[in-house]
């Protein structure tokens, strides 16, 4: 059952500005990130054309009934609207035959054309030297929502702690339609819906591969599941995959190409490792929720053997805490104007949850530990030690159970109210006329 949410996102502002300037646009990105919702909500279209998988086109006009036409006829209808100064949208544009692109170009610069594509590969085609659209469209990548935007949207409804905790999940906008969302804790919700979530996630990933004209093989799926389970190092991934008979050799080079392809598809993110001996990159899911879901699938095979929520709760909480750590790092990096990073300490001494580097990645501006509950004096001491190990200028701790003044004046303690305030600050910076901090 839908919770009736419309999540504000800063891309709304940019899209409105570009439409007002009459710019032809290409909105592209992974499936289910809200591209179609944005186009239907914000674009004052006179014609909306959606290209189906069989390349027939469903055409809609205000006040009229949707009807199906062939691609050539759809292109003619789009051109007619554009030449009259109107706005036309072509959704699932990557399916439109390239041979029709030249027809669309004949209307330029009249009207406004908005292309929506569920493929990252289409950008290379649009901006290739042979493309008739080269130089005529501006490309905008629409990914999952920024954490700051979801927290700011949820704050009036859930309060600071609830907005911060659920803000991670709702970065995937399709979760607003899932059963039980916003009820209880997000990790209990993930545990209770693990099988359904995996089915949705796997289908979503499969569609990403189809749009990129690839197939979701056992190798790609295994890598996504292992990343979800916390196997981040390319050499460790290669060793496991080799034992499973999925790669030819247990060397990092056998999987770096796979990781690069997954990153190009928008499924994998690379986080900079700071002061971590022997490694420079931490590979993880670009989507925090997919990281949790694939992690549960790898550790408990929820896709094959339904497990009671109570059996999954501990692992769901651990996976959620890991993803929250990286998500909060993105918010703090935005706050400091730096780059989110992570530190794994030597000799099994643990890690530094959040490190924010300067824009050039040469100095640690801040280092934070993250606690879902309240912080103890021991937690404060640990946070100060970890920040020193990272060589950070600022030491801090995030206490989502509520922060009390730290014993040391050199330590910054942030509670849920503080995190929510940082999120609102980051969202407001994108509003017209708002001065940068």
C-alpha positions, 0 to 999 in steps of 0.5 A: 500500500502506498504511503502517499509520499512525494519526495522532493529532490534537487533535480526538480529545480534544475529540470525546471530551470532548463525547461524554462531556458528551452534546452533539449534534454536527455534524462538518463540513468538506472531503472526505477530512479524516478525519471518518468515520474519527474517527466510527467510531474514537471514537464508541460508536455503536449505529447508523451511517447513511450517506446515499448520493448517491441519498438511500438510507441504508446502516444499520449496527448492531454485530454486524449486516449493513449494509442499505439503507433509505429516508430516512424509515425511517433517521430513525425508526431513529435516533430510536429509538436516541436515545430509548433513550439510545444514540448514533447517527451520520448520515454525509453528513448534508448529503444527508438531506432537510431535511424529516426534520430535525424528526423527529430533533429529537423525540428531543432531549435523549435520547441523543447524535446525531453528524452528519457532513457533507462540506459547509461550506454545511450549517452555514448550513442547520443554523444558519439561523433556520428550522432545527429543529436551531438551538441543539441541535447544536455544530458542529466544523470538521474540516480537514486535520491540524495540522502539529504533530500529524502531526510528533508522530505520525511522530516515533517512526517517522521521527526529527526530520528525517523527521517534519518533512519528511513531516509536511507531506504527511500533513496530508492523511490520505488520503496514508497509503494512497498508494504509496511514501509515507514512502519517500525524500523527499516531493518525490521522492515527489510528482514520481514520483506527480504524475499519480496525485496530480493525479487524486486531488486533482482528484476530491477538489476536484470532490466538494467542489464537488458537495457545495456544489451547484456545478460545478468549472468551467474558471475555478475549476480554472484559479485553483487551478492558478495558485495552485499555481504561485505566482500569488498576487496577485488582479490578476495572476490576473485578467490571466492569466485574462483572456488565457485568455478565462476572465474578462471583464476583467483587474481584481482585482475579477473574481476576488476573488469566485472566491477568496472562494468557494474560501476558503469551501469550505476550498480557499484560505487567506489569509495576512496580508502584513506590510510589503508595499507595495500588497498585504495578502493572499497567496492560497494553497492551504489544503492544502500538498499540493494546492498542490504537486500543482496547481502541477505540473499548471499548470507541466508539464501532468502531467494531460495529458502524463506526465513522468518524475520526474527532469524534475519533481524540481526544480519539486517541490522548489521547490513543496515548499519554498514550502509548508513555509515557510507550514506552519512559519509556522503552527507558529511562530505557535502557539508564539508565540501569534501570527498567521502572516504573510509579507513581500515586500520592495520592489524585487525584494529577495526575501521574509521566509519567516516572520513571526509577528505578535502576536494583533492583527496590529500588531507582528512578534514574530519573523521566520525564514528557512527552509533545507532543508539546512545553514545557512552564515554567509551564511544567518545574516547574511541571516536577521538582515537580513530580520528587521530589514526586517520589524521583528521582535523576534526573528530566527531561521533554521530549518536542516533539515539541522542547525543550528550555533550562530549567530555572532550571539547575537541570532539563534535557529537551529532544527534539525529536533530543535528543530522536532520539539520545538516540534511536540510542545510544541504537541500536548501543550498540548491534553492534559488537565491540561497547563499552557499555556506 
